[in-house]
Amino acid sequence: MNPKFIELALKKQRLQLQAAAQRVMIMQALESTTPAFAAAEKIRAGVRWAKAHPEWLAGIGVALAVARPRAFFRWARRGFFLWRSLRRLRGAVESILPAH
Protein backbone atom coordinates (compact mmCIF):
# COMPACT_ATOMS: atom_id res chain seq x y z
CA MET A 1 0.00 0.00 0.00
CA ASN A 2 0.92 3.57 -0.48
CA PRO A 3 2.57 5.01 2.71
CA LYS A 4 0.70 8.28 2.25
CA PHE A 5 -2.62 6.38 2.23
CA ILE A 6 -1.68 4.52 5.42
CA GLU A 7 -0.65 7.77 7.09
CA LEU A 8 -3.97 9.39 6.17
CA ALA A 9 -5.93 6.35 7.40
CA LEU A 10 -4.09 6.46 10.75
CA LYS A 11 -4.68 10.20 11.05
CA LYS A 12 -8.38 9.66 10.33
CA GLN A 13 -8.56 6.97 12.98
CA ARG A 14 -6.83 9.18 15.57
CA LEU A 15 -9.22 12.03 14.81
CA GLN A 16 -12.21 9.71 15.16
CA LEU A 17 -10.98 8.50 18.54
CA GLN A 18 -10.34 12.08 19.65
CA ALA A 19 -13.84 13.11 18.57
CA ALA A 20 -15.35 10.18 20.48
CA ALA A 21 -13.46 11.20 23.62
CA GLN A 22 -14.63 14.79 23.22
CA ARG A 23 -18.25 13.62 22.85
CA VAL A 24 -17.95 11.70 26.12
CA MET A 25 -16.49 14.77 27.87
CA ILE A 26 -19.29 16.98 26.55
CA MET A 27 -21.97 14.54 27.67
CA GLN A 28 -20.45 14.37 31.15
CA ALA A 29 -20.36 18.16 31.36
CA LEU A 30 -23.99 18.42 30.22
CA GLU A 31 -25.19 15.89 32.80
CA SER A 32 -24.58 18.44 35.55
CA THR A 33 -26.92 20.94 33.84
CA THR A 34 -29.84 18.51 33.59
CA PRO A 35 -31.52 19.57 36.89
CA ALA A 36 -31.47 23.23 35.89
CA PHE A 37 -33.00 22.51 32.51
CA ALA A 38 -35.59 20.24 34.12
CA ALA A 39 -36.61 23.03 36.50
CA ALA A 40 -36.79 25.53 33.64
CA GLU A 41 -38.94 23.14 31.64
CA LYS A 42 -41.34 22.74 34.59
CA ILE A 43 -41.64 26.52 34.82
CA ARG A 44 -42.30 26.76 31.08
CA ALA A 45 -44.94 24.04 31.36
CA GLY A 46 -46.60 25.98 34.19
CA VAL A 47 -46.62 29.17 32.13
CA ARG A 48 -48.11 27.31 29.16
CA TRP A 49 -50.80 25.86 31.44
CA ALA A 50 -51.56 29.30 32.89
CA LYS A 51 -51.92 30.76 29.39
CA ALA A 52 -54.20 27.90 28.36
CA HIS A 53 -56.37 28.15 31.51
CA PRO A 54 -56.74 31.83 32.49
CA GLU A 55 -60.16 31.10 34.01
CA TRP A 56 -58.51 29.10 36.81
CA LEU A 57 -56.17 31.97 37.59
CA ALA A 58 -59.06 34.42 37.60
CA GLY A 59 -61.05 32.13 39.90
CA ILE A 60 -58.15 31.81 42.31
CA GLY A 61 -57.69 35.57 42.24
CA VAL A 62 -61.38 36.21 43.00
CA ALA A 63 -61.39 33.63 45.80
CA LEU A 64 -58.28 35.18 47.31
CA ALA A 65 -59.71 38.70 46.96
CA VAL A 66 -62.87 37.65 48.81
CA ALA A 67 -61.15 35.56 51.47
CA ARG A 68 -58.05 37.69 52.13
CA PRO A 69 -58.19 41.08 50.43
CA ARG A 70 -54.92 42.37 51.91
CA ALA A 71 -53.01 39.32 50.74
CA PHE A 72 -54.66 39.59 47.33
CA PHE A 73 -53.66 43.21 46.83
CA ARG A 74 -50.15 42.57 48.13
CA TRP A 75 -49.66 39.72 45.63
CA ALA A 76 -51.36 41.70 42.87
CA ARG A 77 -48.93 44.57 43.43
CA ARG A 78 -45.95 42.18 43.37
CA GLY A 79 -47.27 40.52 40.24
CA PHE A 80 -47.76 43.86 38.53
CA PHE A 81 -44.20 44.96 39.30
CA LEU A 82 -42.85 41.60 38.15
CA TRP A 83 -44.87 41.78 34.92
CA ARG A 84 -43.70 45.34 34.27
CA SER A 85 -40.07 44.44 34.98
CA LEU A 86 -40.20 41.45 32.65
CA ARG A 87 -41.67 43.57 29.87
CA ARG A 88 -38.89 46.13 30.28
CA LEU A 89 -36.26 43.40 30.35
CA ARG A 90 -37.74 41.82 27.24
CA GLY A 91 -37.71 45.17 25.46
CA ALA A 92 -34.09 45.74 26.43
CA VAL A 93 -33.05 42.30 25.23
CA GLU A 94 -34.93 42.72 21.94
CA SER A 95 -33.23 46.06 21.36
CA ILE A 96 -29.80 44.49 21.92
CA LEU A 97 -30.30 41.25 20.01
CA PRO A 98 -31.21 41.31 16.33
CA ALA A 99 -34.60 40.00 15.31
CA HIS A 100 -34.77 36.52 13.85
N, C-alpha and C positions, 0 to 999 in steps of 0.2 A: 504494500500500500504506500501511497504517497505520504511522506512525513508531515507535510503541511496539513493534509486531511486529518491525520491522527492528532496533530496538535490542536486543530480546530475542534475536533470531537471531544477531546479532553477539556478544552476551555468551556465548551458548551455544557459538559457534564458538571464541571465545577460551578458554573453560574447557576445551573438548575439546583444544585445542592444548597448554594448560598441563598437562593430565592426561597427555597423550602424552609430553611432556618429562619429567614426573616419573617415569613408568614407565621411561623410558630411564635416568634417573639411578639409580633403584632397582636395575635390572638390572645396571648397571655396578658399583654398590656390592656387590651380592651375588656377582658374579663373583670377587671377592677371597676370599670365604669358602668357595668350592667345595673347595679342597684340604683344609680342616679337616673339612668335612662328609664328604668322601670317606674320610678316615682314620677318622673316627668310624664310618662305615658298615662299613668293613672290620673294625673291632674288634667291632661288633655281630654281624657275620656269623660271626666267629670264636667268639664266645660262644654263638651259636645252634648252631654246629657242635659245640662242646664239650658242650652240653646234650643234643644229639641222639646223640652218640657217647661216652658216659662210659667205655665199655670200652677205648677207645684211650687215654684219659687214665690209666686204672688200669693198663693194660699198660705204658705209659711210666714210670709211677711205680714199678711193681714192677721193671722193668728197671734203672732208675736206683738203686733201693734195693739191688739185688744187685750192680751194677757199682761204684757209688760211694756207699756209705752216708752218708758225711759230707755230701757234696753234697746227697743226697736230704733228709736231716734239716734241713739249712740252708734249702733251698728250701721244705720243708714248713712250717718255722717262719715263714718270710716270708709264705707263702701264708695260713697261719692268721691272722697278724696283719692282713694285707690284708683277708681275708674278714671278720674281726671289726670292723675299722674301717669297712668298707663297710656292714655291717649297722647299726652305730651311726649312721653318717651318714644312711642311709636312714630310720632311725627318727626322727632329728632333723628331717629334711626333711618327713616325713609329719606330724609333730606341728605343724610351722609351717604347711604348706600344707593347705588343706581337701581332704577326699576328694572324688573326682569324683562 
